[in-house]
Amino acid sequence: MNGRNEEDRRIYERSARLILLLALREVCPGARLRIEHSIGHGVYMNVSGVSLTAALVRRIEQRMHEIAQKDLPIIKSRWTRRQAMDYFAQQGQEDTVRLLGYRPFEHFDVYTCDGLSEYFYGDMAASTGEIRSFALRFYYPGMVLLLPGDDLSGEPAPFAERPQLMRTYAEANEYSRILQCESAADLNDIIVRGDARMFIRVNEALQDRAIAQIAERIVARGARVVFIAGPSSSGKTTFANRLSIQLRVSGKRPVAISLDNYYLNREDVPLGEDGTPDLECLESIDVPLFNEQLVELLAGREVELPRYSFQTKRREAQGVKMRMAEEDILLVEGIHGLNDALSCDIPSEFKFRVYVSALTQLNLDGHNRIRTTDVRLMRRMVRDHRTRATNALETLQMWDKVRAGEEKYIFPFQEKADVMFNTSLLYEIAVLKKYAYPMLSAIGTDSPYYTRARRLCKFLHYFKDLEEESEIPPTSILREFIGGCSFYET
């Protein structure tokens, strides 16, 4: 497998999880595993039915390596719906039984290894011997499965503790508890019962409350500049608009500055590895001018903000004059907002940093998680098709480059944020489905992105369509992608 291919990396992770299930079956009979979310190059998970300790986790890891050494075959077979549901009911995997009950097909591909059969949405390795590089680490109260970095044949990536991220996921799990929705089957049940309208309202209200709390923290800090950063399709623009409203409620007057206007003229932008201008790197921004003007604005003096033209790829001759009043708060949205180097001349007490991302808290079932990157990709696909007439294939072609920029310029700084805001909505996949599925299913077998498109289509099959789209408020994060957002649409 090519470690730089995203689909190969997913095959590797799924297969490593199967090896973990095999080891857990032997070391901790009766224990139940739940995959939670990614953390760095690892996957965090909880285990019920047993009290994990560092020593026990080391035993499980040792057994995993022994299973990998045995090079046991992983066999794919086609089961009927009834056969699969009966088997998983016997195994006590009621979440999987309910999930399969909603999938609109009578047959399923099930993978079996050493007598253990599991359902995974996506291809697997041919044998356990293909999965040699991994480590297992105790991380109270659960554990982390560590996987290799760029090269799947290399050593497992070292564990990097991310307390902010873990707290944000814990908050997301609390939202799931309040809404009584932890899996795709839970969401489908809500839709079938006709409870979707109230579900949407409460989900949106929880986000409103979180944004109001962030505004209160900004005001209490006395911050004058708020930096908003996050990966692609996280809903940063809508979040910034909603935060502005909450700041006005507190008597502040938010004003926005676009980092895009501080781009260097195109001929001065450094080149990336592919030989094209790297607009993602910090060096593409006129950082000295940005800092100089921040200092002037905070001192109450007038400045002429630059204006950048994406048509000419140069800064325009005349900018926009601006002065800040005492009650004004600057909102700066851009991917480098968490990087100290962007605003090095401004003391920390004047700054407040918000990391915005769509941290999906919904699972398919206990053994199949929903990746944040998949949801963001579908958000981007739907928005680009609506606003730029871009088809799914074009979005897929640029997505890997976008992801590489995130890994380099955004994720390393996320723990520097004063607060993380999760823009994910538990109901959104059931809405995105009707937009994304036709686009993905149109990608043919001759496309290099067919495997990815097919996997996403299989993933969407698990979700019922949510028809109550009119219930989604015009200020919702989701409106930024499906349309009807009152902040920038009439």
N, C-alpha and C positions, 0 to 999 in steps of 0.2 A: 504493500500500500504506500502511496505517495503522501507523506505527512503534510505537504503543503496544499493538498486537495481537501476542501472542507468536508466533502462527502466521505472520503477515506477516514478522516479524523472521527467522524460520527460513527462509522462502522467499528472503528477501534474502541471507542468508548462503550458502545452497546455491548460489544463482545467482552470487554473487561467487566462490565456489570453482570453479565451472565456467569463469568468465572467467580465473581464475588458471591453470587447467589448459590453456586455449587459449594463453595467453601463454607458459607454460612449454614447451609443445610447440614454439613457434617460437624462443624465445630459447635454450633448453637442450634440444635434441632428445635423446631417450633418457633424460632424467632422470626419476626416479620420486618422486612426492609421497606423503607419509603425513601425514594429519591427526592431530594428537595430542590437544589439549585446549584448552579456553578459557583465556584469561588476560585479565581485565578485560572490555572490550568487543571483544576480539580473539580470534583463534584461532591457537595455536602449531602449527607444522608442520615436519617434517623433509624434506629432499630428498636422495636418494641418486643416485649417478651423476655428481655435479658438486660442486665445492667452492664453497659459497656465500661471497660477499663482499658488503660494503655496496654496492659499485658494481654488481655483478650483480643484486642485489635491486632497485636503482633502475631498472635496465633492464627487469626483469620488470614492475615497477609501471607504468612508462611504456607498455609494450605493453598492459597491462591497460586503461589509460585510453583508448588508441586503439581497442581492441576495443569498449569501452563506447560510445564516440562513434559507431562504425559502426552501432549499433542493429541488430545481427544477430538474426534470429529464433531462438528456442529452441523446437524442435519436439518434441512428445511423440508417440511412436509405440508400437504394441503389437508386441512381438517374442515369438517362441516361446522356450521354455527353450533348445532346441538352438541356435537362431540366436544368442541372447545369449551362451551359454557358448562357442560357437565364436569369436565376435567378440572377447570379452574374453581368450580364450586366445591369439589372434593378437596382442593388445596386450600380452601378458605379465602380465596382471592375474590371476594364479592365485588370489589370495585372493578376488576377486570370483567367479571360476568356481566355487570350492568353496562360497561363500556361496549362490549361486543354485541349486546342486545340492541344498541342504537346504530351500529354500523350497517349500512344498507346492502350487505352482501351475505350470501349463504355459505361462503367458503372463506377460510383464513389460512395464511401461512404461519405455521408455528415452528419454532426452532427447538430441537431436542439435543441434549448433550448429557451423556452418562445417566440416562434415565430421568433427567429433569427437563420438562417441556415449559417453554416460556413464549409469550407473545410480545414481539417488538415491532414497532412500525418502522421498517427500514431493513436494509440488508445487513448480514452478519459475516464475520470471518468464517473461513472454511473449517478451521480447527483452533483449539485453544493454544496451540504452539505458535500461532501468528501473533499472540498477545504476550510479549515478554517484558515490556517495560511499564511498570506501574509500582505504586507504593500505596500503603494504607496508613493513615495517621489518625490517632484519637484526637477529637476536638469536641470537648464536652458541650452538650450531652450526646453528640453523635460522632461521626467520623467522616474523613475526607478521602476519597479515592483520587490519588494524584496520578496524572497522565503526562506523557512527554510533551515538550514544547513543539517547536516547528518540525523537528525530525522525529517521526514515530519510532525510529530505531534507537534514538538517543535515550539518555537517562530521564527519569520522571522529573518534571519541573519541581523546584523546591516549593514548599508550602509558604504562602504569603498570607499572614493574618489580615483580615479586612473587617475590623469591628464596626465601622459605619455601615458597610454593606450588609453585614449580618443583622444589625439592628433594623435596617430598612426591610429586610426580608421577614424578620420577626413581626414587624408592624403589618406587612402584607398578609402574613398568616393570621394575624388578629382580625383583619378585615374579612378574610375568608371565613373565619369562625362566626363573625357577626352576621355575615350574609348567608351562612350555612352552605357554602359552595367551595369545595376543595378539588373537585375533579370535573372532567368533561361530562360525566354522567349526571353529576349534581346540577350542572348548568342546564343540561337537556331536560332533566326532571322539572326544573323551574319553568322552562319554556312550555313544556307539555301541559303543566298544571295551569298555565295562564297567569303566572305570577311575574312575568317579565317586567311589566310596567313599574311595579313597586321595587323590584330588584334594581332596575336602572336608577330610579330616584335615590335609593339609599346609597348605591355605589357612588353616584355623583356627589351626594351630600358628604360622604366620607372624605372625598377629595377636596371639597370646598372647605371643610373644617381644617384639613391639613395645611392648605394654602393660607388660611387665616392665621394659623399658629405660626407659620413661617414669617408672615408680615409682622406679627407681634414681636417675634425675636429680633427682626431687623430694627424695628423702632426702639426696642429696649436696649439694643446694642449701641444705638446712636450712629449706625452705619450711614455713610453718605454715598457709597458706591456698592451696587449689588451685581456680582458677576454670575451669569447663568450659563452653565456649560453642560454638555452631554452628547452622547452619540447620535448618529443620524436617526431621524424619524422618532425621536423621543417626545415630541410635542413641546419643544422649548418655547416656540413663539406663542402658542396659546397659553402656556404656563405663565410667561412673562406678562401677558395681557391680564390674566386673572390675578396675578400678584399685584399688578398696578391698581386694580380695583380695591383690593384689600388694603393697600397702603393708603389710598385716598380715604378709606373708611377711618383710618387712624390719623387723618389730618395732614398727611404728607402729599407732596406733589411729585410723582415719579415722571422722569423724562428719560427717553431712550437714546442710546448711542449705538450705532451699528459698527462693529469692528470691520465689516466689509469695506467701509469707506477709508480705512487705513491701509488697504493693500498697496504695496509698491507698484509702480508701473511694471507692466508685464515683463519687459526686458531686464528688469532688476530682480525678478523673483528667482530664487535658487532652483536648480533643476533636480528632479527626483531621480531614483535609480533607473527609471524607464526613459530618461532623457527629456521629459516634458516638465514644464514649470510645476513645482510642488506648492500648490496653494494651501495645503494642509499644514505646512511647517510654520513655526513661529517666525522664522526669518522672512516670511513673505509679508509680514506686517511691519509697518513703520512704528516700531515699539518706542523709540525715543520721542517721536512727535506725540504719540498717544499719551505717554507719561507726562510730557510737558503740558499738554492741554488739560489733563486731569488735574494737575497741580493748580493751574490757572483757574479752572472752573471751581474747584473747592475753595479757592481764595476769594471767590465772588467776582472775578474779572472776566471780561468778555473775550471769547476766542472765536476764530473762524474755523469751524470743523471742515475737514476735507470732504469732497464728494468724489466717489470713484465710479467710473462708467464701465460697465461690463461689456458695452458695445465696442468702445475704443480700447478697453483694457488699460486705461490710463486715468490718472487723477485729473479732474476738471480744473480749469483755471480759477474758477470762483467757487468758494465753499459756502457754508451756512453759518451765520453768526449766532452765538448762543452765550447766555449768562445764567448761572444758577442762583436761585434765591435760597435763603436759609432753610426753608422747609422742603426744598427739592431733594430728591434721591435719584441718582443716576442708575439706570438699568443697562447693563452691558451684556449682550448675548453673543457668545462665540466659543469655539471649541477650546481656546486656550485660557479661558477664564479662571481655571483652577491653578494655572502655572504662575508661580510667584514672579517669574521673569517678565510677564506681561505688564505688571503694574509695580515694578520694583521701587519706584520713587514714592509710593503711597504707603504710609504706615498701616499696619494690620488693623488697628482699631477703627479705621475709617471704612474697612472693607467687609463685605459679607459674601460668602461663596455658596452657591446652590448647585448641586449636581443633580441633573434631571435625567431619568432613564425609565424605560418601560420594563420593569422587573416583574415578569409574569409569575404570579403565584399559583396559577391553576396547573394541575397535573392531568394527564390522560388517565393514569391509574398509579398505583404505588410504585411500579417499576418503569414507568415511561413518563418522563418529564416533558414539559413544553418549553422549548428554548426561547429565551428573550430575543435572540437574533432572528428567529423565524417570524415572530410577531412584528418586529420592526421592519423586516424585509417586506412583509405583506402590506404594512402601513405605507411604506415608500412606494411599492408597486401600484397601490390604489391611488395614491395622491399624484404620482407622476403621470399616470394614465389620464387622470382627470384634468390636471393643470398644464401638462406639457405634451399631451398626446403621445406619451412614451409607452411602448408595449412592454409586456413582462420580460421578454427576452433582453431588451435593452437595459432594463433595470438589473437583471441578473448579471449581465456582462460587466457592469460597473461596480457591483456590490462587493466583490472581493477586494477591490482597491479601496473602497470606502472602509471596509472592515480593517484593512491593514493600517489605514490612517488612524482609526480609533485605537487600535492596540498600541500605536506609537505615541500619539499626542493627547489622548483623553484618559484611557483607563489607568495609566500609571499615576495620575494625579487625583483620582476620584476620592481617595481618603483624606485629601486636604480640604474637602468641602466642610463648611459649617453645618450643613444639613443636606440630606439626600431626599429628593421627592420622587415618588414612584408614580408615573403617569399611566401605568397599566390599569385597564378596567376589566373586571372579571367577565363581562358580557361581550367584549369587543370582537372576539374571534367569530362568534355567531353572527355578527354584523358584517365583518370583513369578508366572510366566506362567499357571499353572493357576488361580490365585486372581484375577488382574487381568483376564485376557482375557474371561471371561464377563461381568464387570461393564462393561467398555468396549464390548463388542460389543452390549450391550443399549441403548446410547444411540442414539436414532433420528435420522433425517435432519433432523427439525424442531428439533433442539436446536442452540443456538449453539455448543455444544462438540463437535458431531459431527466436524468436521474434525480436531480434536485427538485425539479418541477413535479415529477411523479411522487416523490416522497411527501411534498407539501400537499398535493392533492389527496393522498392517502390520509394524511393528518386531518385535513378538513372534512373528510367523510365522517369523522366521529361526532361532528357537531350538527345539531338541528339549526335550521335557519331561524333567526330572530326577526320577526316581522314588525315589531313595535318600534321601528326606526324613528317615527315621529315623536316618540317620547324622549329621545336624546336631546338635551338642551342645546341651544345654538352656541353656547360657550364651552361645550364639552371638548376635552382633548381630542376625542375621536372625530369631531367635526373638522378638525384641521386636515384630516385625510379623506373622509368620505364626502365632504362638502357641507354647505349650509352653516358655516361658522360666521357668527355675527361680527367678529372682530375685523375680518377683512373680506367679507362678501356681503353684497346688498341683495 
